[in-house]
Amino acid sequence: MKSIAYRRDVQDLILSPSKRIKDIGKRFKIENPNPWDYENSYLERISMYPIQDISDCIEKTNPANGQPIPKGSDRFHKKAIFDTCIIANHIVTHAEEDKVTKQYFDRLKILHDEIRRIGKENGQDIQIIGVVAPYSQLIQKWRLTERNEVWKRELRRIHPSNPVPLLDYQDMLDGPDNGNYYYDLIHLNSIGMKKLTFTFAKDFKAILEKETK
């Protein structure tokens, strides 16, 4: 789902380069004083649009609908919500393992092994943690129990002696304020990022304490 959204970002860059480059340029002008490469400074949120469900979302955020953009939002934000609503409109009703699933996790094992190998070469014992990221409660129908079970089984298969823990945050931001935490249906804004970071830090600390006992 996320890969589709990112491909659409690239598509926008190709089809409307001047608009996208101008927006990217504004971001680069802001000096980054942090040790990490990217700072999520987006304050735009889904709740700026009175969306009730996916069909309502598609109607109200369609870039061609001529409706005024709410204060605090912009055309990029409106289109991002629209694009993710289009994706969410295609409901996945099952999550079953198949040949492609096995290929995906076999390749993931190669990546994990390489990360751990490089870590050992540099004197680091790297432990990998799987994270199921939160996303808007407007797409709760995507939350299939079977999907998590597939991940757990496959992670055990590719790492039988050193299993990868899976932290599930899909619904951690659910509630009446859910729309305040997301830039669009998939991506968190700055407020949501901070809440996720705080929760992950607590869980990460607990994992470290468990391993050191």
Order of alpha helices (4+ residues) and beta strands (2+ residues): alpha-alpha-alpha-alpha-alpha-beta-alpha-beta-alpha
